[in-house]
Amino acid sequence: MKLRHVMLRVYDIEKSLDFYQNVLGLKLIRTRDFKDAKLYYLAQKEGDPKLALCYNFNHYEKYTHGTHFGYIGFEVDSIDKYEQKLSSLDLEFERKPFVTEHGFKLAFLKDPDGHYVELVEPVDTQS
């Protein structure tokens, strides 16, 4: 068994596509049309697990967030580079970068619908 995709419902598909493509660097792999919705599948490359953004045509109110969902995590080479990118886009981290005792540098931001996105950078804590 392998992870195929994770689906998030989004309110403004253009803002969400802009965020996941231009801020996080995912690529639109494919779309799938339904009678009342459209799915947008994004990934680093074809064959990787995908993030599916679901845009429902007749949903006029923003979705509410339950307490059962935490965040989507992405591993990155450099959180510092992402911080520079965010700054150039007039965005900032929701939670500034910090290093855990387990050897990871973490930072959090939010997508246009308020979903938390975790960036994870492995670091050498032995130095």
N, C-alpha and C positions, 0 to 999 in steps of 0.2 A: 504494500500500500504506500502511496505517496500523496503529499498535499497537492491538490490540483489548483484550487483558487480559494480566495476569501472574498465575500461580497459585502459591499457597503451600499446602503441606499443614500443617495445624494439629492439635495434640493436644487442646486444650480450646477448643471453638468459642465457648463463652460468654465466656471470658476474651479471646479474640482479637477477637470482635465488640465487646466493651466497649472494648478498646484502640483499634481502628481507627475506631470511631464516636465515642467520648467523648473520647479523647485527641487523635486526628488530625482528627476532624470529617468523616469520610467518611459517606456515606449508603448504606444497604442498598438497592440498585436492584432486585435480584431474586434468587431462589434457583432451583436446578435439582436435582431429586431423581433419584438413580440407585439401583440395587439395593443397592449396598454403600457408598454415599457420598452426600454432599450438598454442592453448591457454593453459596457465598454470594458474590454479586457486589456490590462496593462501589465508589463513585466520588463525586466532588464533585457531579456532576449527570448525569442521563441523557444519553448521547451521548459522554461523556468516556471515555477508556481506563479499564478497570476493574481492580481488584485482586480476584482470585477466591480465596477461602479454601476449601480442600477439607478436609472433615471425613469421614474414613473410619470407618465404624461399628465395624469389628472390629479396629482398630489400638490395642493396649493399651500400647504402649511409646512414649516420646517419640522423635521422628525425630532422626537425627543430621545434622549439617551438614557438607557437603563443603567443600573449599577453593575450589571453582570459583564459588561465589556470593558476591557482595560485599554489596550492600545495595539497598534500595528508596529512591529519592530523591523528596522532595516539596518543591516551592517554596512558601514561606510569605511573608506580608507582614512578619512580625516574629518573630524567634527569641526576643526578650526576652519577648513576650507568651506564647509557648509555655513558656518557662521558668517564668513565673509560674503558668501552668495546671498544669504538672507538679508544681510545689511544692505547690499546693493539693490535688493528688491523692496526695501523699507519694511522688512519683516524681522521678527526677533523670536528667539526661543521662548517658549512658555516656561520652561525650567532650564536654567543655564547649565552648561556642561559641568559634570562632576565625575570623579573617578571612584569606582567601587572597590571594595576590598577583594573582589574576585577578579580584578584585572581588566575591567572594562571602563571606558569613558562613555558616559551616557548624556544625552540631552533630549528634551522633548519639545515638540511644537504641535500646533493644531492645524488640521486641514480646514477648508472653508465651511464644513458642516460641524466643526467642533470635535471631530475624532482626534484623539491623541496619536501622535506619530513619534515613536522612539527611534533615535539614531544611536547605534552602538559601534564603538571603535575599540577593538582589542588593543590594550596597551601593556607594556612591560613594566610591571610593578616591582621587579627585582632590582632595578637600577637605583 
